[in-house]
Structure formats: C-alpha cells, structure tokens
C-alpha cells in the first residue's frame, strides 16, 4: 500500500501520478477521474465569455443581485435565500464557519472538503460510516447517533458512492434533526445529474418548512466549468446573512457572476444532458457489471468488478477478490494504457480498495470497457 501523499486529493490531476509511475508528462490520457458533464460547457459559453471581457475593468456588483435573482427564480425561492460563492468549495467552508468550534458529523465515505472545512474552523468531527458494499444510509441509526451534534454534513447524491438518500427519507431526517437542534447541510453538487429536473429532486422546496436546512450547489460540475469557480448556498434569510459575514468582498469574479443567468436559462442543454444520462448511465452499468461474464451462460466466476448502482455521473467500483487483481494494480494498468480513473486512498472508509469512474461520452466509455476487458483478461491468464 502506498503512503497517502503521492495520491492527488482531487480528480483531474495527472501530473503526480504519471511521475510516480515513471510515465512521461506527455503520456496520452483519457480522464475518467473528474466528475464533470462530458457534454459541456454549452457551445455558446466561449463566445459569450469573450464578449464579457470588457467588464473585467469594473468591480462586480457587491451583492450579485442579478445572479441571485436568477438562482432564486430557478428554485422558486427569494433572492434573500441565495448566497453566490466561489465554487461549491467556498460554500462548504462558509457552512463550517457558521458553526466554528462546535460539533459536526460527516457521513463517510464522502467528499473530503467537509472534514477539511470543519478542521479549518475548529469543529470537532465525528465520522459516521455508510457500510460497504452498498453504502445505504441507515436512517434510524443515523438519527440515534446525532445526539450532541450541532451540524451534519451529507452529500446527495453522494460523492464518491453515487448513492442517493431519497426525498421522503430526507424529510424524516429533517423532522428528527429539527427536534434535537442539529443543522443539516446538504451538498447538492450533483443533483442535476440524478436524471430528473432539479425542482423534482433538489430539497430546495423544503427550505420553507425546515429553517435548519442548508443546501450547497456547484454549477461547475453540470456545466463543465471547474476553472471558473461558481457555486451558491440556499438557506433561510438569516442564515444567508450570517454566512455572508464570513465571505470576502467580491468573492466571485465578474465573468462567473454574469454567467449564472444565461446558464440557468439554457433549458435545451439541460434536456440534452438528461437524455444522455437516461441512456448512457444504464448502458455503462450493464457493461461494467457484465465484464468478464459470458452472455447467456451461468457465470462460473464472480463478475470482474463490483459496482455500486449510480444516481450520478460516476460509478464506484472495485475488482473482485476472486479475480486476483487489486484496485491499485488495476489503477496502474489503466493508467499505463491511457485511462485515468480516480483512486480512493483519501476517502475515509474506502482506503484505496475502490475506484471511481466518471461517465464520459459513448465512444470514450466504450474504450474504457475495452481496456478494462483487456487488463482483466491478461491478469486472468498471467
């Protein structure tokens, strides 16, 4: 097992891995490690951004009124319930800042920035494990363990498992946490990737009933704009005002702020993404789960890969122990063949035993299946 330090903390960072495995910096890679919409950004964005460059000579509006209004309309809320942020990461750190020095709980495995934000703001942290291999939340057990906890962080759908706590279960959790005075912070960075409209799946409609609920959003995942840094927080007005006191002035740049409204207005892009998800996600689920099995025959061995059913734009998988290949070995073989996936050495509770693979367009996904098939067949005959 490697020490944790050679492994990058996020996807889309190939340099350290190529160097570690002795591969040249120019080694050609297809990136399946970053959870981004392969259809984006929308085609018009580059031209639009170019036209907005003149605005760089002026300070952005300090209250980002137009962007907040667009977000509020999108979620059928009031602008006072919206705080624009420098990506989803800033929203996470602002949520932690509101509870500085208190007691937090985080479901694991999950996005490491929750723990990092809690440590930065001196919150004592309790990790509550989702049990492998299905990572399904035991709601009753969770509620029972929240006594004395001031704030719970959870991701819906969860990164890296792609599991989803359904809407009715979230209502139960919110009812119970309201009784014990525990704030619930839900990261909905991938909610647009679930496959239905955000209004149907997001918890935004529950904010009016549960003032202890906070929602965090990232627009960089769905629109494939990670370099622009664009996110937001949804909560009751008092919480938004408190969070804003911890935010530096002009935290969001002019280009990002001005892009919010036209992005949310592009309904055709949303529909195209939903159509792609509706066909490509189940197709890839089937291809991954059937890898190494003969069609129409009873399997004599376990499948090559164990796959967690996905509600997002990525899959969590691990090689079957019966097939004689570890996740680290599979990661290396894929890398050498030009496929970069996401390791899980820095996800608490996974400890590198699993790999996360993002969905890409159909040709790239077919190449991934082909390379996986070759690697696992070679291992079986070695």
Secondary structure, DSSP 4 states (H G I P E B T S, - for coil): ---GGGS-SSSS--HHHHHHTT--TT---EE-SS---TT-S-TTHHHHHHHTGGGGGSPPPTT-HHHHHHHHHHHT--GGGEEEESHHHHHHHHHHHTTTTSEEEEEES--THHHHHHHHTT-EEEEEEPPTTT----HHHHHHTTTT-SEEEEESS-TTT-----HHHHHHHHHHHHHHT-EEEEE-TTGGGSSS-HHHHSSGGGTTT-TTEEEEEEHHHHTT-TTT--EEEE--HHHHHHHHTTSPTT-S-HHHHHHHHHHHH-HHHHHHHHHHHHHHHHHHHHHHHTTTPPTTS--SS--SEEEE--SSSEEEEEE-GGGT--HHHHHHHHHHTTEE-B--TTSTTTTTS-EEEE---HHHHHHHHHHHHHHHHHHHH-
